Amino acid sequence: MRIDRRRALALFGAGTAAVPGPAAAQDQRVRFDHGVASGDPTADRVILWTRITPMDPSSGSIAYEWSLNPVDRMAGGAKSGRGTTSAARDFTVKVDVGGLDPGRAYTFSFTSNGVTSPMGRTRTLPEGPVEDAVLAIASCALYPGGYFNAYQAIADLPRVDVVLHLGDYIYEYAADGYGAETGKRLDRLVRPAHEIVTLYDYRTRHAQVKTDPQLQAAHARAPWIVVWDDHETANNAWVGGAENHEKDEGSWNRRKAAAIKAYYEWMPIREPDGGGFSINRAFEFGDLATLFMLETRITARDEQLDYAVDLNGPDGKPDVARFRKRLADPDRRMVGPAQADWLRRGLANSVRTGRTWQVLGNEVVMARVGVPDLRAVLGPEKFAEATAGLGPDGVRRIDRMTGISKLGLPYGLDMWDGYPADRQRLYSLIQRAKANAVVVSGDSHAFWANELYDAPEGGNRVGVEFGTTAITSPGVGDILAGVPVGQVMADANREVVYSDQSAKGFVLLTLGRKEGKAEMVAVSTILDTTFTTSVLKTFTFAPGPDGVSGLAEA
């Protein structure tokens, strides 16, 4: 299907009402430059969001009204209200509307000083018997990395009940950093131009990203359920710091608090009672499925091990035994005891109440992924042919992968492979509940279809996993263009059924009563706003009394 952005945006009014013409700008005091959004739906409530941009940045409080109306136009169910916003929350608006009907679709909009926002569409979650649910799974949207065509493709879906965003909604890097070459080519360089550190910086970056009309269209299409990963704060974040946080950038706790305050202001998420960072929460899709959103970054995660720092012994040579011992330390965690107990109780309740599926919304890849030796797998001739055009970054990546492969160590230490004992604890929770576990993951900039086992060899299948690729962020396949990395990964790893390390897009997950289906939806380009979509692979799976089945390619 060929998509033209200007035609598609007209479906929701995004990019039209948001930007008044020159004549209107002279007499209007506010604008809605950032569209509208909704999120965290339950059976009887939903979050509505917008941002009111004052013509005068020094404005005090701004009054607004909101309205929500059933799409079916049947009597009853309309809601409305009013409130104020101010610079204290960056003029953003977030309304938690209650008293709604289960499984009902609504439209909504905001009005301020005589100006009306674009219209959004949302829906509550169903109660009781449910035949199916459709979720679009997205992650990793680097603004300078390309156009957000995958968001537009989500907006154009004939049906999507919820958009599930697994993190890296923004990136913290400076304009001359990650993605700069493409950003210059497309005139999509980030603001502010420096790496973001302060509350003002994070607000400015969120504001820029939300001016994108394709993102606005996706937000206006359906409610979102979101979780942050690392780049909403800084790369490879953990509870006490981040790889991309330096001492001269001030206090990590101050930076983290600023980043999350901006996130809460700019995202349609229901904030934790009493504040804080514990955004683990559950959503019930009637009697069909429970979605558990896990926070694995800044509430409990221990610092990642680093091959460059932690692998070598005192003599400067690799000490693999010592490294493996540290990696397997049972005290190393991604999920803290409180969140684990919450998940234990939630899984047990979901199974006990007869729900078919237990879905884990999770930021990073959970499967065991070893590193193949590309030279050995491809052979000298094919390897030389595949790598002939690689630049310095590609050569360095190949050399690093080869070294890790020869030592038999994991592909990624920021993934669950870097916390194997905690992964086993999570698997035990799934097995104890006899859950039909479907894990969805982001972060990796690649598509994955994985089967999860509780032991490297043999063992029992615990669940299935679908990793979504990036909206725009470059992946290993972009660095190693021409090298069949995904196929080699799948061939070399028992748990990896399929991987594509180059495509950009999203996963469309459909859960039925007797079968689930995951489609890897790719966009043809991120360098032009006219694009096509295609389904690269489709996998099906089935629930069972002792857990989910293996994957079958449809």
SULHU-V59464 format. One record per helix or strand of 3 or more residues. SS is the DSSP state (alpha for helix, beta for strand). FROM is the first residue (numbers start at 0). TO is the last residue. If there is no record, write none. Layout:
BEGIN
SS & FROM & TO
SS & FROM & TO
END
This chain:
BEGIN
beta & 1 & 3
alpha & 4 & 8
alpha & 21 & 24
beta & 35 & 38
beta & 45 & 50
beta & 61 & 69
beta & 78 & 84
alpha & 86 & 88
beta & 91 & 96
beta & 104 & 111
beta & 119 & 122
beta & 131 & 137
alpha & 142 & 144
alpha & 148 & 154
beta & 161 & 164
alpha & 179 & 185
alpha & 198 & 208
alpha & 212 & 220
beta & 222 & 225
alpha & 246 & 248
alpha & 251 & 265
beta & 280 & 284
beta & 288 & 292
alpha & 306 & 309
alpha & 319 & 326
alpha & 336 & 351
beta & 356 & 361
alpha & 373 & 385
alpha & 391 & 406
alpha & 415 & 432
beta & 436 & 440
beta & 446 & 452
beta & 460 & 466
alpha & 475 & 478
alpha & 484 & 491
beta & 495 & 499
beta & 503 & 511
beta & 515 & 522
beta & 529 & 540
END
